[in-house]
Amino acid sequence: MLDSAAAAAGLGALREQPGINELDAAEATQRAWFVDGRSLTDAEVCRDIADELGLDADAVTEAFSSPAGRATALAGFRALRRLRVVS
């Protein structure tokens, strides 16, 4: 089952990295879930995506696992709800 907050935290952790192309990060995340069937709640999946994109995998994994990463993801969901975005 997809945990949207974890997926958003993972994508956010990837997007924080210097030099990242956000579309590449989104594509790699989507591929991990939809094509490879990998869990976006698993820190190792974030690590593998970071490696694939040539990013600092330790920094991505740390950001993904931090309470601040999840809080940022949840704040983004609240902002979208205020804009009436529902999915």
Gaussian input, Z-matrix of N, CA and C with variables (Angstrom, degrees):
# hf/3-21g

backbone

0 1
 N
 C     1     B1
 C     2     B2     1     A1
 N     3     B3     2     A2     1     D1
 C     4     B4     3     A3     2     D2
 C     5     B5     4     A4     3     D3
 N     6     B6     5     A5     4     D4
 C     7     B7     6     A6     5     D5
 C     8     B8     7     A7     6     D6
 N     9     B9     8     A8     7     D7
 C    10    B10     9     A9     8     D8
 C    11    B11    10    A10     9     D9
 N    12    B12    11    A11    10    D10
 C    13    B13    12    A12    11    D11
 C    14    B14    13    A13    12    D12
 N    15    B15    14    A14    13    D13
 C    16    B16    15    A15    14    D14
 C    17    B17    16    A16    15    D15
 N    18    B18    17    A17    16    D16
 C    19    B19    18    A18    17    D17
 C    20    B20    19    A19    18    D18
 N    21    B21    20    A20    19    D19
 C    22    B22    21    A21    20    D20
 C    23    B23    22    A22    21    D21
 N    24    B24    23    A23    22    D22
 C    25    B25    24    A24    23    D23
 C    26    B26    25    A25    24    D24
 N    27    B27    26    A26    25    D25
 C    28    B28    27    A27    26    D26
 C    29    B29    28    A28    27    D27
 N    30    B30    29    A29    28    D28
 C    31    B31    30    A30    29    D29
 C    32    B32    31    A31    30    D30
 N    33    B33    32    A32    31    D31
 C    34    B34    33    A33    32    D32
 C    35    B35    34    A34    33    D33
 N    36    B36    35    A35    34    D34
 C    37    B37    36    A36    35    D35
 C    38    B38    37    A37    36    D36
 N    39    B39    38    A38    37    D37
 C    40    B40    39    A39    38    D38
 C    41    B41    40    A40    39    D39
 N    42    B42    41    A41    40    D40
 C    43    B43    42    A42    41    D41
 C    44    B44    43    A43    42    D42
 N    45    B45    44    A44    43    D43
 C    46    B46    45    A45    44    D44
 C    47    B47    46    A46    45    D45
 N    48    B48    47    A47    46    D46
 C    49    B49    48    A48    47    D47
 C    50    B50    49    A49    48    D48
 N    51    B51    50    A50    49    D49
 C    52    B52    51    A51    50    D50
 C    53    B53    52    A52    51    D51
 N    54    B54    53    A53    52    D52
 C    55    B55    54    A54    53    D53
 C    56    B56    55    A55    54    D54
 N    57    B57    56    A56    55    D55
 C    58    B58    57    A57    56    D56
 C    59    B59    58    A58    57    D57
 N    60    B60    59    A59    58    D58
 C    61    B61    60    A60    59    D59
 C    62    B62    61    A61    60    D60
 N    63    B63    62    A62    61    D61
 C    64    B64    63    A63    62    D62
 C    65    B65    64    A64    63    D63
 N    66    B66    65    A65    64    D64
 C    67    B67    66    A66    65    D65
 C    68    B68    67    A67    66    D66
 N    69    B69    68    A68    67    D67
 C    70    B70    69    A69    68    D68
 C    71    B71    70    A70    69    D69
 N    72    B72    71    A71    70    D70
 C    73    B73    72    A72    71    D71
 C    74    B74    73    A73    72    D72
 N    75    B75    74    A74    73    D73
 C    76    B76    75    A75    74    D74
 C    77    B77    76    A76    75    D75
 N    78    B78    77    A77    76    D76
 C    79    B79    78    A78    77    D77
 C    80    B80    79    A79    78    D78
 N    81    B81    80    A80    79    D79
 C    82    B82    81    A81    80    D80
 C    83    B83    82    A82    81    D81
 N    84    B84    83    A83    82    D82
 C    85    B85    84    A84    83    D83
 C    86    B86    85    A85    84    D84
 N    87    B87    86    A86    85    D85
 C    88    B88    87    A87    86    D86
 C    89    B89    88    A88    87    D87
 N    90    B90    89    A89    88    D88
 C    91    B91    90    A90    89    D89
 C    92    B92    91    A91    90    D90
 N    93    B93    92    A92    91    D91
 C    94    B94    93    A93    92    D92
 C    95    B95    94    A94    93    D93
 N    96    B96    95    A95    94    D94
 C    97    B97    96    A96    95    D95
 C    98    B98    97    A97    96    D96
 N    99    B99    98    A98    97    D97
 C   100   B100    99    A99    98    D98
 C   101   B101   100   A100    99    D99
 N   102   B102   101   A101   100   D100
 C   103   B103   102   A102   101   D101
 C   104   B104   103   A103   102   D102
 N   105   B105   104   A104   103   D103
 C   106   B106   105   A105   104   D104
 C   107   B107   106   A106   105   D105
 N   108   B108   107   A107   106   D106
 C   109   B109   108   A108   107   D107
 C   110   B110   109   A109   108   D108
 N   111   B111   110   A110   109   D109
 C   112   B112   111   A111   110   D110
 C   113   B113   112   A112   111   D111
 N   114   B114   113   A113   112   D112
 C   115   B115   114   A114   113   D113
 C   116   B116   115   A115   114   D114
 N   117   B117   116   A116   115   D115
 C   118   B118   117   A117   116   D116
 C   119   B119   118   A118   117   D117
 N   120   B120   119   A119   118   D118
 C   121   B121   120   A120   119   D119
 C   122   B122   121   A121   120   D120
 N   123   B123   122   A122   121   D121
 C   124   B124   123   A123   122   D122
 C   125   B125   124   A124   123   D123
 N   126   B126   125   A125   124   D124
 C   127   B127   126   A126   125   D125
 C   128   B128   127   A127   126   D126
 N   129   B129   128   A128   127   D127
 C   130   B130   129   A129   128   D128
 C   131   B131   130   A130   129   D129
 N   132   B132   131   A131   130   D130
 C   133   B133   132   A132   131   D131
 C   134   B134   133   A133   132   D132
 N   135   B135   134   A134   133   D133
 C   136   B136   135   A135   134   D134
 C   137   B137   136   A136   135   D135
 N   138   B138   137   A137   136   D136
 C   139   B139   138   A138   137   D137
 C   140   B140   139   A139   138   D138
 N   141   B141   140   A140   139   D139
 C   142   B142   141   A141   140   D140
 C   143   B143   142   A142   141   D141
 N   144   B144   143   A143   142   D142
 C   145   B145   144   A144   143   D143
 C   146   B146   145   A145   144   D144
 N   147   B147   146   A146   145   D145
 C   148   B148   147   A147   146   D146
 C   149   B149   148   A148   147   D147
 N   150   B150   149   A149   148   D148
 C   151   B151   150   A150   149   D149
 C   152   B152   151   A151   150   D150
 N   153   B153   152   A152   151   D151
 C   154   B154   153   A153   152   D152
 C   155   B155   154   A154   153   D153
 N   156   B156   155   A155   154   D154
 C   157   B157   156   A156   155   D155
 C   158   B158   157   A157   156   D156
 N   159   B159   158   A158   157   D157
 C   160   B160   159   A159   158   D158
 C   161   B161   160   A160   159   D159
 N   162   B162   161   A161   160   D160
 C   163   B163   162   A162   161   D161
 C   164   B164   163   A163   162   D162
 N   165   B165   164   A164   163   D163
 C   166   B166   165   A165   164   D164
 C   167   B167   166   A166   165   D165
 N   168   B168   167   A167   166   D166
 C   169   B169   168   A168   167   D167
 C   170   B170   169   A169   168   D168
 N   171   B171   170   A170   169   D169
 C   172   B172   171   A171   170   D170
 C   173   B173   172   A172   171   D171
 N   174   B174   173   A173   172   D172
 C   175   B175   174   A174   173   D173
 C   176   B176   175   A175   174   D174
 N   177   B177   176   A176   175   D175
 C   178   B178   177   A177   176   D176
 C   179   B179   178   A178   177   D177
 N   180   B180   179   A179   178   D178
 C   181   B181   180   A180   179   D179
 C   182   B182   181   A181   180   D180
 N   183   B183   182   A182   181   D181
 C   184   B184   183   A183   182   D182
 C   185   B185   184   A184   183   D183
 N   186   B186   185   A185   184   D184
 C   187   B187   186   A186   185   D185
 C   188   B188   187   A187   186   D186
 N   189   B189   188   A188   187   D187
 C   190   B190   189   A189   188   D188
 C   191   B191   190   A190   189   D189
 N   192   B192   191   A191   190   D190
 C   193   B193   192   A192   191   D191
 C   194   B194   193   A193   192   D192
 N   195   B195   194   A194   193   D193
 C   196   B196   195   A195   194   D194
 C   197   B197   196   A196   195   D195
 N   198   B198   197   A197   196   D196
 C   199   B199   198   A198   197   D197
 C   200   B200   199   A199   198   D198
 N   201   B201   200   A200   199   D199
 C   202   B202   201   A201   200   D200
 C   203   B203   202   A202   201   D201
 N   204   B204   203   A203   202   D202
 C   205   B205   204   A204   203   D203
 C   206   B206   205   A205   204   D204
 N   207   B207   206   A206   205   D205
 C   208   B208   207   A207   206   D206
 C   209   B209   208   A208   207   D207
 N   210   B210   209   A209   208   D208
 C   211   B211   210   A210   209   D209
 C   212   B212   211   A211   210   D210
 N   213   B213   212   A212   211   D211
 C   214   B214   213   A213   212   D212
 C   215   B215   214   A214   213   D213
 N   216   B216   215   A215   214   D214
 C   217   B217   216   A216   215   D215
 C   218   B218   217   A217   216   D216
 N   219   B219   218   A218   217   D217
 C   220   B220   219   A219   218   D218
 C   221   B221   220   A220   219   D219
 N   222   B222   221   A221   220   D220
 C   223   B223   222   A222   221   D221
 C   224   B224   223   A223   222   D222
 N   225   B225   224   A224   223   D223
 C   226   B226   225   A225   224   D224
 C   227   B227   226   A226   225   D225
 N   228   B228   227   A227   226   D226
 C   229   B229   228   A228   227   D227
 C   230   B230   229   A229   228   D228
 N   231   B231   230   A230   229   D229
 C   232   B232   231   A231   230   D230
 C   233   B233   232   A232   231   D231
 N   234   B234   233   A233   232   D232
 C   235   B235   234   A234   233   D233
 C   236   B236   235   A235   234   D234
 N   237   B237   236   A236   235   D235
 C   238   B238   237   A237   236   D236
 C   239   B239   238   A238   237   D237
 N   240   B240   239   A239   238   D238
 C   241   B241   240   A240   239   D239
 C   242   B242   241   A241   240   D240
 N   243   B243   242   A242   241   D241
 C   244   B244   243   A243   242   D242
 C   245   B245   244   A244   243   D243
 N   246   B246   245   A245   244   D244
 C   247   B247   246   A246   245   D245
 C   248   B248   247   A247   246   D246
 N   249   B249   248   A248   247   D247
 C   250   B250   249   A249   248   D248
 C   251   B251   250   A250   249   D249
 N   252   B252   251   A251   250   D250
 C   253   B253   252   A252   251   D251
 C   254   B254   253   A253   252   D252
 N   255   B255   254   A254   253   D253
 C   256   B256   255   A255   254   D254
 C   257   B257   256   A256   255   D255
 N   258   B258   257   A257   256   D256
 C   259   B259   258   A258   257   D257
 C   260   B260   259   A259   258   D258

   B1=1.4380
   B2=1.5316
   B3=1.3070
   B4=1.4589
   B5=1.5279
   B6=1.3040
   B7=1.4609
   B8=1.5236
   B9=1.3152
   B10=1.4628
   B11=1.5150
   B12=1.3228
   B13=1.4622
   B14=1.5297
   B15=1.3284
   B16=1.4583
   B17=1.5283
   B18=1.3228
   B19=1.4685
   B20=1.5250
   B21=1.3265
   B22=1.4643
   B23=1.5244
   B24=1.3252
   B25=1.4683
   B26=1.5244
   B27=1.3216
   B28=1.4614
   B29=1.5159
   B30=1.3146
   B31=1.4572
   B32=1.5282
   B33=1.3262
   B34=1.4649
   B35=1.5230
   B36=1.3300
   B37=1.4657
   B38=1.5238
   B39=1.3217
   B40=1.4679
   B41=1.5262
   B42=1.3217
   B43=1.4633
   B44=1.5192
   B45=1.3255
   B46=1.4649
   B47=1.5235
   B48=1.3060
   B49=1.4569
   B50=1.5231
   B51=1.3231
   B52=1.4640
   B53=1.5337
   B54=1.3021
   B55=1.4540
   B56=1.5125
   B57=1.3241
   B58=1.4627
   B59=1.5291
   B60=1.3009
   B61=1.4549
   B62=1.5277
   B63=1.3263
   B64=1.4622
   B65=1.5192
   B66=1.3209
   B67=1.4666
   B68=1.5275
   B69=1.3214
   B70=1.4647
   B71=1.5275
   B72=1.3282
   B73=1.4653
   B74=1.5222
   B75=1.3207
   B76=1.4667
   B77=1.5262
   B78=1.3312
   B79=1.4638
   B80=1.5297
   B81=1.3154
   B82=1.4628
   B83=1.5325
   B84=1.3207
   B85=1.4590
   B86=1.5220
   B87=1.3209
   B88=1.4647
   B89=1.5299
   B90=1.3157
   B91=1.4631
   B92=1.5318
   B93=1.3343
   B94=1.4691
   B95=1.5316
   B96=1.3186
   B97=1.4618
   B98=1.5314
   B99=1.3202
   B100=1.4555
   B101=1.5292
   B102=1.3176
   B103=1.4643
   B104=1.5262
   B105=1.3386
   B106=1.4586
   B107=1.5254
   B108=1.3367
   B109=1.4564
   B110=1.5104
   B111=1.3279
   B112=1.4635
   B113=1.5193
   B114=1.3035
   B115=1.4555
   B116=1.5221
   B117=1.3195
   B118=1.4648
   B119=1.5208
   B120=1.3339
   B121=1.4645
   B122=1.5207
   B123=1.3192
   B124=1.4627
   B125=1.5289
   B126=1.3190
   B127=1.4715
   B128=1.5291
   B129=1.3186
   B130=1.4646
   B131=1.5263
   B132=1.3209
   B133=1.4614
   B134=1.5280
   B135=1.3314
   B136=1.4748
   B137=1.5182
   B138=1.3104
   B139=1.4686
   B140=1.5291
   B141=1.3258
   B142=1.4607
   B143=1.5283
   B144=1.3255
   B145=1.4698
   B146=1.5255
   B147=1.3354
   B148=1.4667
   B149=1.5212
   B150=1.3322
   B151=1.4681
   B152=1.5254
   B153=1.3210
   B154=1.4634
   B155=1.5240
   B156=1.3347
   B157=1.4617
   B158=1.5325
   B159=1.3270
   B160=1.4606
   B161=1.5176
   B162=1.3275
   B163=1.4662
   B164=1.5273
   B165=1.3202
   B166=1.4564
   B167=1.5285
   B168=1.3232
   B169=1.4617
   B170=1.5232
   B171=1.3298
   B172=1.4667
   B173=1.5270
   B174=1.3334
   B175=1.4688
   B176=1.5235
   B177=1.3248
   B178=1.4669
   B179=1.5226
   B180=1.3210
   B181=1.4638
   B182=1.5209
   B183=1.3255
   B184=1.4656
   B185=1.5197
   B186=1.3264
   B187=1.4683
   B188=1.5260
   B189=1.3255
   B190=1.4597
   B191=1.5243
   B192=1.3306
   B193=1.4644
   B194=1.5211
   B195=1.3177
   B196=1.4657
   B197=1.5288
   B198=1.3260
   B199=1.4636
   B200=1.5347
   B201=1.3233
   B202=1.4637
   B203=1.5232
   B204=1.3302
   B205=1.4597
   B206=1.5138
   B207=1.3218
   B208=1.4615
   B209=1.5239
   B210=1.3327
   B211=1.4702
   B212=1.5294
   B213=1.3200
   B214=1.4670
   B215=1.5227
   B216=1.3307
   B217=1.4697
   B218=1.5257
   B219=1.3204
   B220=1.4655
   B221=1.5278
   B222=1.3302
   B223=1.4683
   B224=1.5308
   B225=1.3278
   B226=1.4618
   B227=1.5129
   B228=1.3450
   B229=1.4645
   B230=1.5358
   B231=1.3322
   B232=1.4694
   B233=1.5249
   B234=1.3204
   B235=1.4694
   B236=1.5293
   B237=1.3175
   B238=1.4649
   B239=1.5217
   B240=1.3294
   B241=1.4689
   B242=1.5195
   B243=1.3430
   B244=1.4700
   B245=1.5131
   B246=1.3351
   B247=1.4662
   B248=1.5292
   B249=1.3435
   B250=1.4698
   B251=1.5313
   B252=1.3229
   B253=1.4515
   B254=1.5227
   B255=1.3214
   B256=1.4592
   B257=1.5232
   B258=1.3233
   B259=1.4728
   B260=1.5117
   A1=108.43
   A2=116.18
   A3=121.23
   A4=110.63
   A5=115.67
   A6=123.00
   A7=105.46
   A8=116.29
   A9=120.28
   A10=112.84
   A11=116.86
   A12=119.26
   A13=110.46
   A14=117.14
   A15=120.18
   A16=110.46
   A17=116.79
   A18=120.19
   A19=110.31
   A20=117.08
   A21=120.97
   A22=110.97
   A23=116.92
   A24=120.13
   A25=110.30
   A26=116.96
   A27=120.63
   A28=111.89
   A29=116.00
   A30=119.64
   A31=110.33
   A32=116.14
   A33=120.19
   A34=111.65
   A35=116.52
   A36=120.75
   A37=110.77
   A38=116.41
   A39=120.40
   A40=110.66
   A41=116.56
   A42=121.27
   A43=113.14
   A44=117.54
   A45=121.73
   A46=112.55
   A47=117.63
   A48=121.08
   A49=111.85
   A50=116.42
   A51=120.41
   A52=111.11
   A53=115.56
   A54=121.31
   A55=115.19
   A56=117.95
   A57=119.83
   A58=110.76
   A59=115.53
   A60=121.63
   A61=105.22
   A62=117.18
   A63=120.76
   A64=112.62
   A65=117.75
   A66=119.77
   A67=110.78
   A68=117.05
   A69=119.93
   A70=110.71
   A71=116.33
   A72=120.40
   A73=110.35
   A74=117.14
   A75=120.77
   A76=110.44
   A77=116.50
   A78=120.08
   A79=110.90
   A80=117.70
   A81=121.15
   A82=110.66
   A83=116.74
   A84=121.16
   A85=110.55
   A86=116.99
   A87=121.62
   A88=110.75
   A89=117.01
   A90=121.34
   A91=110.69
   A92=116.14
   A93=119.72
   A94=110.49
   A95=117.50
   A96=121.71
   A97=112.19
   A98=116.01
   A99=120.35
   A100=114.15
   A101=118.44
   A102=120.95
   A103=110.72
   A104=115.40
   A105=119.52
   A106=113.20
   A107=117.70
   A108=121.40
   A109=113.97
   A110=116.96
   A111=121.59
   A112=110.30
   A113=115.74
   A114=121.66
   A115=110.97
   A116=115.57
   A117=120.22
   A118=111.98
   A119=117.08
   A120=121.03
   A121=111.21
   A122=117.25
   A123=123.40
   A124=110.03
   A125=115.80
   A126=120.53
   A127=111.43
   A128=117.64
   A129=120.22
   A130=111.43
   A131=117.54
   A132=120.55
   A133=108.91
   A134=116.90
   A135=120.22
   A136=110.50
   A137=116.54
   A138=121.10
   A139=109.98
   A140=116.61
   A141=120.20
   A142=111.75
   A143=116.52
   A144=120.05
   A145=109.68
   A146=116.44
   A147=120.46
   A148=110.70
   A149=116.72
   A150=120.39
   A151=110.92
   A152=116.20
   A153=121.60
   A154=111.42
   A155=116.02
   A156=121.38
   A157=112.91
   A158=117.14
   A159=120.91
   A160=113.26
   A161=116.42
   A162=121.45
   A163=110.41
   A164=115.80
   A165=122.39
   A166=108.28
   A167=116.21
   A168=121.04
   A169=112.06
   A170=117.92
   A171=119.99
   A172=110.59
   A173=116.95
   A174=120.61
   A175=110.86
   A176=116.82
   A177=120.59
   A178=110.27
   A179=116.40
   A180=120.37
   A181=111.13
   A182=116.73
   A183=120.55
   A184=111.03
   A185=117.38
   A186=120.88
   A187=110.81
   A188=117.14
   A189=121.39
   A190=111.07
   A191=116.33
   A192=121.43
   A193=113.81
   A194=117.39
   A195=119.53
   A196=111.35
   A197=116.50
   A198=119.91
   A199=111.74
   A200=116.96
   A201=120.14
   A202=111.34
   A203=117.22
   A204=120.42
   A205=111.91
   A206=116.49
   A207=120.53
   A208=110.50
   A209=117.35
   A210=120.78
   A211=110.50
   A212=117.18
   A213=120.91
   A214=110.44
   A215=116.73
   A216=120.64
   A217=110.52
   A218=117.17
   A219=120.70
   A220=111.66
   A221=117.11
   A222=120.45
   A223=110.05
   A224=116.46
   A225=120.06
   A226=111.71
   A227=117.23
   A228=120.55
   A229=110.74
   A230=116.68
   A231=119.94
   A232=110.79
   A233=116.76
   A234=120.61
   A235=110.24
   A236=117.07
   A237=120.01
   A238=111.66
   A239=117.56
   A240=120.01
   A241=111.36
   A242=117.27
   A243=119.80
   A244=111.06
   A245=116.60
   A246=121.15
   A247=112.08
   A248=115.31
   A249=123.36
   A250=113.77
   A251=115.99
   A252=121.33
   A253=106.37
   A254=117.82
   A255=120.20
   A256=113.97
   A257=118.21
   A258=117.44
   A259=110.05
   D1=137.58
   D2=-178.81
   D3=-78.86
   D4=130.09
   D5=171.80
   D6=-102.11
   D7=102.05
   D8=-174.39
   D9=-60.14
   D10=-34.46
   D11=179.82
   D12=-65.69
   D13=-41.32
   D14=178.14
   D15=-66.09
   D16=-42.91
   D17=178.68
   D18=-61.89
   D19=-42.41
   D20=179.05
   D21=-66.80
   D22=-38.07
   D23=177.59
   D24=-64.78
   D25=-39.41
   D26=177.78
   D27=-64.71
   D28=-45.86
   D29=178.36
   D30=-63.71
   D31=-39.83
   D32=177.37
   D33=-62.58
   D34=-40.25
   D35=178.55
   D36=-63.04
   D37=-39.43
   D38=177.01
   D39=-66.89
   D40=-42.99
   D41=-176.24
   D42=-67.56
   D43=-20.97
   D44=179.60
   D45=-74.32
   D46=-16.20
   D47=-173.32
   D48=-75.49
   D49=139.20
   D50=178.69
   D51=-60.81
   D52=137.35
   D53=174.50
   D54=79.37
   D55=5.72
   D56=-177.82
   D57=-75.59
   D58=139.63
   D59=169.16
   D60=-91.73
   D61=115.59
   D62=-173.60
   D63=-61.74
   D64=-32.63
   D65=177.48
   D66=-67.87
   D67=-36.87
   D68=176.52
   D69=-64.33
   D70=-40.83
   D71=178.69
   D72=-64.01
   D73=-44.32
   D74=179.38
   D75=-64.10
   D76=-42.65
   D77=-179.69
   D78=-63.50
   D79=-44.38
   D80=-179.43
   D81=-64.38
   D82=-38.39
   D83=178.05
   D84=-65.92
   D85=-46.00
   D86=178.33
   D87=-61.37
   D88=-42.65
   D89=179.99
   D90=-62.68
   D91=-41.88
   D92=179.55
   D93=-59.39
   D94=-40.58
   D95=-177.09
   D96=-80.71
   D97=-55.72
   D98=-170.81
   D99=-81.09
   D100=-34.49
   D101=-176.63
   D102=-94.80
   D103=-49.76
   D104=-174.59
   D105=-87.70
   D106=-13.79
   D107=178.96
   D108=68.31
   D109=28.86
   D110=-178.35
   D111=-90.46
   D112=151.14
   D113=-178.82
   D114=-80.86
   D115=126.66
   D116=178.14
   D117=-82.41
   D118=4.40
   D119=173.56
   D120=-93.64
   D121=-2.40
   D122=-175.93
   D123=-97.11
   D124=121.37
   D125=179.99
   D126=-59.63
   D127=-30.72
   D128=179.67
   D129=-66.54
   D130=-30.40
   D131=176.24
   D132=-66.54
   D133=-43.39
   D134=176.29
   D135=-61.09
   D136=-40.94
   D137=178.55
   D138=-61.21
   D139=-45.23
   D140=-179.44
   D141=-64.63
   D142=-39.74
   D143=177.50
   D144=-63.79
   D145=-43.57
   D146=178.14
   D147=-59.21
   D148=-44.75
   D149=177.50
   D150=-60.03
   D151=-44.94
   D152=-179.96
   D153=-58.08
   D154=-36.96
   D155=-177.39
   D156=-90.45
   D157=0.49
   D158=179.16
   D159=74.28
   D160=29.70
   D161=-178.25
   D162=-99.95
   D163=171.61
   D164=176.08
   D165=-74.80
   D166=99.42
   D167=-174.75
   D168=-63.19
   D169=-35.79
   D170=178.60
   D171=-63.85
   D172=-43.95
   D173=-179.86
   D174=-64.67
   D175=-39.86
   D176=179.57
   D177=-65.48
   D178=-45.69
   D179=-179.75
   D180=-63.11
   D181=-41.59
   D182=178.52
   D183=-63.73
   D184=-44.85
   D185=179.62
   D186=-65.01
   D187=-39.86
   D188=178.96
   D189=-61.83
   D190=-41.42
   D191=-175.04
   D192=-82.68
   D193=-11.17
   D194=-174.90
   D195=-78.26
   D196=148.15
   D197=175.02
   D198=-59.46
   D199=-31.70
   D200=179.57
   D201=-64.97
   D202=-36.06
   D203=178.30
   D204=-63.03
   D205=-44.12
   D206=178.23
   D207=-67.82
   D208=-40.39
   D209=179.50
   D210=-62.12
   D211=-40.43
   D212=177.94
   D213=-63.65
   D214=-42.31
   D215=178.46
   D216=-61.67
   D217=-45.68
   D218=-179.71
   D219=-65.47
   D220=-36.43
   D221=176.42
   D222=-63.73
   D223=-37.81
   D224=176.54
   D225=-63.61
   D226=-39.93
   D227=176.89
   D228=-62.46
   D229=-42.18
   D230=179.26
   D231=-63.47
   D232=-41.25
   D233=178.75
   D234=-62.32
   D235=-41.26
   D236=178.69
   D237=-65.98
   D238=-38.56
   D239=176.89
   D240=-62.20
   D241=-39.07
   D242=177.23
   D243=-62.16
   D244=-29.23
   D245=177.06
   D246=-86.46
   D247=1.74
   D248=179.54
   D249=68.90
   D250=25.76
   D251=172.61
   D252=-84.61
   D253=122.56
   D254=-172.57
   D255=-112.25
   D256=-4.77
   D257=176.74
   D258=-155.47

